[in-house]
């Protein structure tokens, strides 16, 4: 295979490895923060949603700026600076045992997330042949969802019976590893072009991004509430369930990496939303270990396909000089969903219980099917 059509190069794999360390650092806090808020700080479920969702506030504020910055100063600076900010802020989580401090530090972590994700995700598309971009995003998302899936098991193990400081330190250390790997990444030469004028939000990413927002609502409920749900309702370790979810993600992303390219972005998105919503409805309807495990597998199938399909749809026909802006706009909907979704899920759980929160999240994902069907025809034809 010629160099032009090679995908899994050393430079590509370096960015994936950097992302894996980074997302492990973030995700290992997933089962830790809810218990830290309720047990250590003495707050309830609604506060859990605020603490988890505060991360997205910082990310949303800077995400589109990061996209514009990535198109002008480059992707590498965003990778290094973003990971560094995440590492330093995570080290500070336990310095003051107060909810306001945790929320403030989570917002700072979100600032770092805005930079790192846009820089790394855009560099991945820079390094991929145009006809294999969906495959490239699938492999990249192995790092994203692999970290988000296996990280919680690591965090749950390290936390034990209250070892919160240890968990924060290990998380920061993994982020520092991502910083170190970031120094070895290299920019991809691209055509010089006038910076895009107009709003920071790139219009090509708005509809696919909104579909992503709806489709990720189940993840926004699943991630912060699962540790509390398993402790109170289903007798199984949250770390084990997250591990099952991670295995499903990895299997689909590695073995089915070419699904978005071969099946088409829109069709793949339809399957992703249907699986994600159905899985959450099953978890809500059947409060048993079997219901949780089977629902998690179905839900995981949807999550594994959703991000690559919708990002591929957003990038159709976009020139190199605007790619980071599209990624920045598109991924900001990821933050909006994880942030507001966590807050909404926490509030619903406070009122109706965890199963009610899972039910609403599942219905929201299925609603995304309607929005996806209305995606502009010209962009869909180009992506099919």
C-alpha positions in Angstrom: 0.0 0.0 0.0 1.4 3.4 -0.9 2.3 5.9 1.8 -0.5 8.1 0.6 -3.1 5.5 1.5 -1.5 4.2 4.7 -3.5 4.9 7.8 -1.9 3.2 10.8 1.4 5.0 10.6 3.7 5.7 13.6 2.5 9.3 13.7 -1.2 8.2 13.7 -0.7 5.7 16.5 1.2 8.2 18.6 -1.8 10.5 18.6 -4.1 7.5 19.5 -1.7 6.5 22.4 -1.7 10.1 23.6 -5.5 10.2 23.5 -5.8 6.9 25.4 -3.7 8.1 28.3 -5.6 11.4 28.3 -9.1 9.8 28.3 -8.0 7.2 30.9 -7.1 10.1 33.1 -10.5 11.7 32.7 -12.6 8.6 32.9 -11.0 7.0 36.0 -12.8 9.8 37.9 -16.2 8.8 36.6 -17.1 6.4 39.5 -15.1 8.4 42.0 -16.6 11.9 41.7 -20.2 10.8 42.5 -19.0 9.1 45.7 -16.7 12.0 46.5 -19.6 14.4 46.3 -22.1 12.3 48.3 -19.8 10.6 50.8 -16.9 13.0 51.3 -18.6 16.3 50.7 -22.1 15.3 51.9 -24.2 16.5 49.0 -27.0 14.7 47.0 -27.7 13.4 43.5 -28.4 16.8 42.1 -25.0 18.1 43.3 -23.4 15.0 41.6 -24.9 16.2 38.3 -23.6 19.7 38.9 -20.0 18.6 39.8 -19.8 16.2 36.8 -21.5 18.6 34.4 -19.3 21.6 35.4 -16.6 20.1 33.3 -18.6 20.7 30.2 -19.1 24.4 31.1 -15.4 25.1 30.6 -15.2 22.9 27.6 -18.2 24.6 25.8 -16.9 28.1 26.6 -13.6 27.4 24.8 -14.3 24.6 22.3 -15.2 26.8 19.3 -12.3 29.2 20.1 -10.1 26.1 20.2 -11.3 25.2 16.8 -10.4 28.5 15.3 -7.1 28.5 17.1 -6.3 25.0 15.7 -6.8 26.3 12.2 -4.4 29.2 12.8 -1.6 28.1 15.2 -1.9 24.4 14.7 -3.1 21.2 16.4 0.0 20.3 18.4 -0.2 23.4 20.7 -3.7 22.4 21.6 -2.8 18.8 22.4 0.1 19.8 24.7 -1.6 22.8 26.4 -4.9 21.1 26.9 -3.5 18.0 28.5 -1.3 20.1 30.8 -4.3 22.1 32.0 -6.2 18.9 32.7 -3.3 17.4 34.7 -2.7 20.5 36.9 -6.4 21.1 37.6 -7.0 17.4 38.5 -4.2 17.6 41.1 -6.1 20.4 42.8 -9.4 18.6 43.2 -8.9 17.5 46.7 -7.0 20.6 48.0 -10.2 22.1 49.5 -13.0 19.8 50.4 -15.9 21.9 49.2 -18.4 21.6 46.4 -17.7 25.1 45.1 -13.9 24.3 44.8 -14.5 21.0 43.0 -16.9 22.7 40.5 -14.4 25.5 39.9 -11.6 23.0 39.2 -13.9 20.9 37.0 -14.5 24.0 34.9 -10.8 24.5 34.5 -10.4 20.8 33.5 -13.1 21.6 30.8 -10.9 24.4 29.5 -8.1 21.8 29.0 -10.5 19.3 27.4 -11.6 21.9 24.8 -8.0 22.3 23.6 -6.9 18.7 23.7 -9.8 17.1 22.0 -10.0 19.6 19.1 -6.2 19.4 18.6 -6.0 15.6 18.7 -9.2 14.8 16.8 -8.3 17.2 14.0 -4.7 15.9 13.7 -6.2 12.4 13.3 -8.2 13.5 10.3 -5.2 15.4 9.0 -3.2 12.1 9.1 -5.9 10.0 7.3 -6.6 9.5 3.6 -9.9 11.2 2.6 -11.5 7.8 1.6 -10.6 6.3 5.0 -11.5 9.1 7.3 -14.4 7.2 8.9 -12.1 4.4 9.6 -9.5 6.8 11.1 -12.2 8.4 13.4 -13.2 4.8 14.5 -9.6 4.0 15.5 -9.3 7.4 17.2 -12.4 6.8 19.1 -10.9 3.5 20.4 -8.7 5.8 22.5 -11.7 8.0 23.4 -14.1 5.4 24.4 -11.5 2.9 25.4 -10.3 5.4 28.0 -13.9 6.3 29.0 -14.7 2.7 29.4 -11.7 1.1 31.1 -10.8 4.2 33.1 -13.8 3.8 35.5 -12.7 0.3 36.4 -9.2 1.7 37.3 -10.7 4.5 39.3 -13.1 2.3 41.2 -10.2 0.0 42.1 -8.0 2.9 43.3 -10.7 4.6 45.2 -11.3 1.6 47.4 -12.9 2.8 50.6 -12.1 6.5 50.2 -8.7 6.8 48.7 -9.8 9.9 46.7 -6.4 11.7 46.8 -4.6 8.7 45.3 -7.1 8.6 42.5 -6.7 12.3 41.7 -2.9 11.9 41.7 -2.9 8.9 39.4 -5.4 10.6 37.0 -3.1 13.7 36.9 -0.1 11.5 36.2 -1.8 9.9 33.2 -2.6 13.4 31.9 1.1 14.3 32.3 2.0 11.3 30.2 -0.3 12.6 27.5 1.5 15.9 27.7 4.9 14.2 27.2 3.5 12.2 24.2 2.1 15.4 22.7 5.6 16.9 22.4 6.5 14.1 19.9 3.5 14.8 17.6 4.1 16.7 14.4 1.9 19.0 12.4 0.7 17.8 9.0 1.5 20.3 6.1 -1.7 21.8 4.8 -2.7 24.4 2.2 -2.4 28.0 3.3 -5.8 29.7 3.3 -7.4 32.8 4.6 -8.9 32.2 8.1 -12.6 31.6 7.9 -14.6 34.7 8.8 -17.9 34.8 10.5 -19.2 33.1 13.6 -17.1 30.7 15.6 -19.7 28.0 15.2 -19.2 26.3 11.9 -22.6 25.8 10.2 -21.6 22.5 8.6 -21.4 20.9 12.1 -24.6 22.3 13.6 -27.2 19.6 12.6 -24.8 16.6 13.0 -23.7 18.1 16.3 -27.3 18.5 17.6 -28.0 14.9 16.7 -24.9 14.0 18.7 -26.2 16.0 21.6 -29.4 14.0 21.7 -27.7 10.7 21.1 -25.2 11.2 23.9 -27.8 11.9 26.5 -27.9 8.2 27.5 -24.2 8.4 28.2 -24.6 11.5 30.2 -27.0 9.6 32.5 -25.2 6.3 32.4 -21.8 7.6 33.4 -22.5 9.6 36.6 -25.5 7.6 37.8 -24.4 4.0 37.2 -22.1 3.8 40.3 -25.0 5.0 42.5 -27.5 2.8 40.7 -25.5 -0.3 41.2 -24.9 0.5 44.9 -28.6 1.0 45.6 -30.5 -1.2 43.2 -28.5 -3.8 41.4 -25.9 -6.0 43.2 -23.0 -5.7 40.8 -19.8 -3.7 40.6 -20.1 -0.5 38.5 -16.5 -1.1 37.5 -17.5 -4.5 36.0 -20.3 -2.9 34.0 -18.1 -0.2 32.7 -15.6 -2.9 31.7 -18.3 -4.8 29.7 -19.2 -1.5 28.1 -15.5 -0.9 27.2 -15.1 -4.3 25.7 -18.1 -3.8 23.4 -16.8 -0.4 22.3 -13.3 -1.8 21.5 -14.6 -4.8 19.6 -16.9 -2.7 17.4 -14.4 0.1 16.9 -11.5 -2.3 15.9 -13.3 -5.0 14.1 -15.9 -2.7 12.5 -13.7 0.4 11.9 -14.8 0.6 8.3 -18.6 0.5 9.0 -19.1 4.3 8.7 -17.2 4.4 5.4 -18.9 1.3 3.9 -22.4 1.7 5.3 -22.6 5.5 5.1 -22.6 8.1 7.7 -26.4 8.6 7.9 -27.3 4.9 7.9 -24.7 4.2 10.6 -26.0 7.1 12.6 -29.5 5.6 12.5 -28.3 2.3 13.9 -26.3 4.0 16.5 -29.2 6.1 17.9 -31.6 3.1 17.8 -29.2 0.9 19.8 -28.3 3.6 22.3 -31.9 4.5 23.0 -33.1 0.9 23.2 -30.3 -0.1 25.5 -31.1 2.6 28.0 -34.8 1.8 27.9 -34.0 -1.8 28.7 -31.8 -0.8 31.7 -34.7 1.3 32.9 -37.4 -1.3 32.4 -35.5 -4.3 33.9 -33.8 -3.5 37.2 -31.8 -6.7 37.4 -28.2 -7.7 36.7 -29.3 -9.4 33.5 -31.2 -6.3 32.4 -28.3 -4.0 33.2 -25.7 -6.2 31.4 -27.8 -6.8 28.3 -28.9 -3.2 28.1 -25.3 -2.1 28.5 -24.2 -4.3 25.6 -26.9 -2.9 23.3 -26.2 0.6 24.5 -22.5 0.1 23.9 -23.2 -1.0 20.3 -24.9 2.4 19.7 -22.2 4.4 21.4 -19.4 2.7 19.4 -20.9 3.8 16.1 -22.4 7.2 16.9 -19.4 9.5 17.1 -17.5 8.3 13.9 -20.7 8.4 11.8 -21.8 11.9 12.8 -18.3 13.4 12.6 -17.9 11.9 9.2 -21.2 13.5 8.2 -20.1 16.9 9.5 -16.8 16.8 7.6 -18.2 16.1 4.2 -16.8 18.7 1.7 -14.9 20.7 4.3 -11.5 22.1 3.2 -8.3 21.5 5.3 -8.3 25.2 6.5 -11.7 24.8 8.2 -11.4 21.3 9.6 -10.5 22.2 13.1 -13.4 24.7 13.3 -15.8 21.9 12.2 -14.3 19.5 14.8 -14.5 22.2 17.5 -18.1 23.1 16.8 -19.1 19.4 16.4 -17.4 18.3 19.6 -18.8 21.2 21.6 -22.2 19.3 21.4 -20.4 16.4 23.1 -19.7 18.8 26.0 -23.1 20.3 26.0 -24.6 16.8 26.2 -22.3 15.5 28.9 -22.6 18.7 30.9 -26.3 19.6 30.7 -27.2 15.9 30.3 -25.5 15.1 33.6 -27.2 18.0 35.4 -30.6 17.0 33.9 -30.0 13.3 34.7 -29.1 14.2 38.3 -32.2 16.4 38.7 -34.5 13.7 37.3 -32.9 11.0 39.5 -33.5 13.3 42.5 -37.2 13.4 41.6 -38.0 10.0 40.1 -35.0 7.8 40.8 -32.3 6.4 38.6 -34.6 4.4 36.4 -36.5 7.5 35.5 -33.4 9.2 34.5 -32.4 6.3 32.3 -35.9 6.3 30.7 -35.7 10.0 29.8 -32.2 9.5 28.4 -33.3 6.6 26.2 -36.3 8.5 24.8 -34.1 11.5 24.0 -31.7 9.4 22.0 -34.5 7.9 19.9 -35.7 11.5 19.3 -32.4 12.1 17.6 -33.6 9.7 14.8 -36.1 12.3 13.8 -33.5 15.1 13.6 -31.1 12.9 11.7 -33.7 12.2 9.0 -34.0 15.9 8.4 -30.3 16.3 7.7 -29.7 18.4 4.5 -30.0 16.1 1.5 -26.9 17.3 -0.3 -24.7 16.5 2.7 -26.3 13.1 3.2 -25.9 12.1 -0.4 -22.2 13.0 -0.2 -21.8 10.9 2.9 -23.7 7.8 1.8 
